[in-house]
Amino acid sequence: MIITLTPNPALDLTYRLDALQFGESHRTAPALERAGGKGLNVARILHGEGQPVRAIAPLGGRRGLAIYDLLSAAGIDTDVVPIAAETRRTIAIVTDDDTTNINEEGPALSSSEWGALESVITGALPGARVLVCSGSLPQGTPGDFIPKLISACKAVGVRTIVDAAGEALLAACAAGADVVKPNVSELLNATNIADPREAAEHLLNLGAKCVVASLGEKGMVLFTAGHSPLAGRLPEPLVGNTTGAGDAAVAAIAKHFAESDSPDAVAMLKDAVAWSAGAVLAEVAGEIVHDAQLTEKIILNQLESH
């Protein structure tokens, strides 16, 4: 069983336009409405791939109800922590050339709501293999939330994968997360180190067991202490909806950790790149399109040690 935690879920709205002209009016088909937030995207992908998964999310208001209904309709087991505030929205505007995202800030949780969320998480851990904590954090998130989460997982032998930014990313590393998956911007901003490789090695030195860094069109690089980095990419970049590409990579990593205590790094990175590419080809975040010919084109190579 894989548990996904989405601390800051959203009701996702995706619009498709031929082109986006700033300052102009646009007519479009109704938005595609989805249960969103990075962890929920991960859960939906894993469910679609036949992996046992349970989603946990704090939800509130009519948007929270809409998200729960969408997850239930998709057949995804979900533990909801009710909150008083209205759940946020995110908007993706997809054109032939690019994707523009508008993300609302999430509501702050009260101390009792944080306590309820922690209780639901710890109650779900027995029997789980992996916990994925993915996405932004609500306003006012306690500084020890991520470390406490990782500590609780370690106590029962559950592996942890964290996709976060800023101080939350650094805290996850210091707490000994099994995997962290920043994109290149998150990697450089959190560490204040200009070189991505040096920044990833800094996260390993903090305590992360594995760093998988998304480099956009340049693919991904997997770093583990004591081994040369492993890079994976497509020969040419894809055009499509990039919103859920990183979430698809996290889902692939979670699958490998759920199936093995010591996943094969080459197979895991290849699937992460393939699933990420499949997400770009999909119409909305939380889905992947499998393309065997595309997967065969993935280039993997070991980088030289420093």
Rosetta blueprint (number, residue, H / E / L):
1 M L
2 I E
3 I E
4 T E
5 L E
6 T L
7 P L
8 N L
9 P L
10 A E
11 L E
12 D E
13 L E
14 T E
15 Y E
16 R E
17 L L
18 D L
19 A L
20 L L
21 Q L
22 F L
23 G L
24 E L
25 S L
26 H L
27 R L
28 T L
29 A L
30 P L
31 A L
32 L E
33 E E
34 R E
35 A E
36 G E
37 G L
38 K H
39 G H
40 L H
41 N H
42 V H
43 A H
44 R H
45 I H
46 L H
47 H H
48 G H
49 E L
50 G L
51 Q L
52 P L
53 V E
54 R E
55 A E
56 I E
57 A E
58 P E
59 L E
60 G L
61 G H
62 R H
63 R H
64 G H
65 L H
66 A H
67 I H
68 Y H
69 D H
70 L H
71 L H
72 S H
73 A H
74 A L
75 G L
76 I L
77 D E
78 T E
79 D E
80 V E
81 V E
82 P E
83 I L
84 A L
85 A L
86 E L
87 T L
88 R E
89 R E
90 T E
91 I E
92 A E
93 I E
94 V E
95 T L
96 D L
97 D L
98 D L
99 T E
100 T E
101 N E
102 I E
103 N E
104 E L
105 E L
106 G L
107 P L
108 A L
109 L L
110 S L
111 S H
112 S H
113 E H
114 W H
115 G H
116 A H
117 L H
118 E H
119 S H
120 V H
121 I H
122 T H
123 G H
124 A H
125 L L
126 P L
127 G L
128 A L
129 R L
130 V E
131 L E
132 V E
133 C E
134 S E
135 G L
136 S L
137 L L
138 P L
139 Q L
140 G L
141 T L
142 P L
143 G L
144 D L
145 F H
146 I H
147 P H
148 K H
149 L H
150 I H
151 S H
152 A H
153 C H
154 K H
155 A H
156 V L
157 G L
158 V L
159 R E
160 T E
161 I E
162 V E
163 D E
164 A L
165 A L
166 G H
167 E H
168 A H
169 L H
170 L H
171 A H
172 A H
173 C H
174 A H
175 A L
176 G L
177 A L
178 D L
179 V E
180 V E
181 K L
182 P L
183 N E
184 V H
185 S H
186 E H
187 L H
188 L H
189 N H
190 A H
191 T H
192 N L
193 I L
194 A L
195 D L
196 P H
197 R H
198 E H
199 A H
200 A H
201 E H
202 H H
203 L H
204 L H
205 N H
206 L H
207 G L
208 A L
209 K L
210 C E
211 V E
212 V E
213 A E
214 S E
215 L L
216 G H
217 E H
218 K H
219 G L
220 M E
221 V E
222 L E
223 F E
224 T E
225 A L
226 G L
227 H L
228 S L
229 P L
230 L E
231 A E
232 G E
233 R E
234 L L
235 P L
236 E L
237 P L
238 L L
239 V L
240 G L
241 N L
242 T L
243 T L
244 G L
245 A H
246 G H
247 D H
248 A H
249 A H
250 V H
251 A H
252 A H
253 I H
254 A H
255 K H
256 H H
257 F H
258 A H
259 E H
260 S L
261 D L
262 S L
263 P L
264 D L
265 A H
266 V H
267 A H
268 M H
269 L H
270 K H
271 D H
272 A H
273 V H
274 A H
275 W H
276 S H
277 A H
278 G H
279 A H
280 V H
281 L H
282 A L
283 E L
284 V L
285 A L
286 G L
287 E L
288 I L
289 V L
290 H L
291 D L
292 A H
293 Q H
294 L H
295 T H
296 E H
297 K L
298 I L
299 I E
300 L E
301 N E
302 Q E
303 L L
304 E L
305 S L
306 H L
